[in-house]
Amino acid sequence: MISIPKGTKDILPKDVYKWQLAEETFRKTAEKYGFTEIRTPIIEHTELFSRGIGDTTDVVQKEMYTFEIAGRSLSLKPEGTAGVGRSFIENKLYADGLPAKYYYITPCYRYEKMQKGRQREFHQFGIEVFGSDKMMADAEVILLAYDFLTSVGIDDAKLHINSIGCPKCRAEYRKALQDFLRPNYDRLCDTCKSRFERNPMRILDCKSPECQKIAEGAPHMLDYLCEDCRSAFDELKALLDVYGIPYEVDPGIVRGLDYYTKTAFEFISDKLGSQATVCGGGRYDNLIEQLGGPATPGVGFGLGIERLLLILEASGKEPKAPSVCDVMVCGLGESAKEAALKLTKQMRESGIRVIIDVMERGLKAQFKYADRAGARYVVVIGDDEMAKGVVSLRDMANSSQQEVPAGEIIDVLRRVYG
């Protein structure tokens, strides 16, 4: 038997409505804030991610699905922002006027240890704003995430915010962090040893228990912010207060990707047994320039759909499964079958969701099928109904049945379903 690859998952018909509802809510929320959708390829040139995400990150060093074709290294996208940034530059979207505001719904791929809510193929909602260096953009992005999470029923996720500074103030912090870590350099994992000189902040994000222990008590970036970064962080907090969004300043948030500057934030839930990030993002003022485009500030977030649905399930707030159809039409006999097919077509053209039994089973079996599909009504057409010019309309909720003139049945059902 051919089985599904480890780390991937089928989204079955019994569950797909949850995805569709989450996607519909995300689209409506993003569009309410003036965002338009962008779609980028599943595969990109590997250097896009090494330049954009950073070659000292776990994502680039350990987790990407990378392969070579015709002498070019390609990778499955491990996250959404770099691809959107590449598209922004390549298609000269900056010429359309700023700010540029995009949302996306995309699969992503990372080869990593699987855990609850984390697969090797996973799916993200994402938001990107290019062009504004103002904290109003950061606050708007956070508000959108907050709005979406509360709209789908996650109203208890905690917002954690931090500032990870800019290249100017990070230089002083880098030296202080290296001085702190240096006495325990030999105990660091091999990956973190390679990060020590190039990007020691990544050590704070290491998943190794030993590295996490070494990093305890490390100096905080907040204590080394330059005047501009500190002023921006204070402004962000003031704007969140205006919006009425509760938050916690969390110096431990550094995010796992190198392109972040200044604002970093996460929405964290404890519904999966331990604190889990359901949404994370921040500002990346240097990303577009690093990718070869014009200097363009940016801010955005990524939100894991699998984890979102797990939190809804754990909270008892999963949406109820919708019915497959509104009506089932049963035709009994050859002449009635032809009439049933024509009526089914007319109903669908009128906007009514209709099924017909392609198995051509008996009436009792068809009623069972209608019940499983969630049909509220069953329309029965047999020889007796044909002779009288009527159909039998059965209400599945109370098993009552009435005759309706055949020419009026669509109007009767449209009144019921609006």
Summary of the structure (lengths in Angstrom):
residues: 418
radius of gyration: 27.7
end to end distance: 47.5
largest distance: 94.9
contacts: 1329
relative contact order: 0.12
helix: 45%
strand: 22%
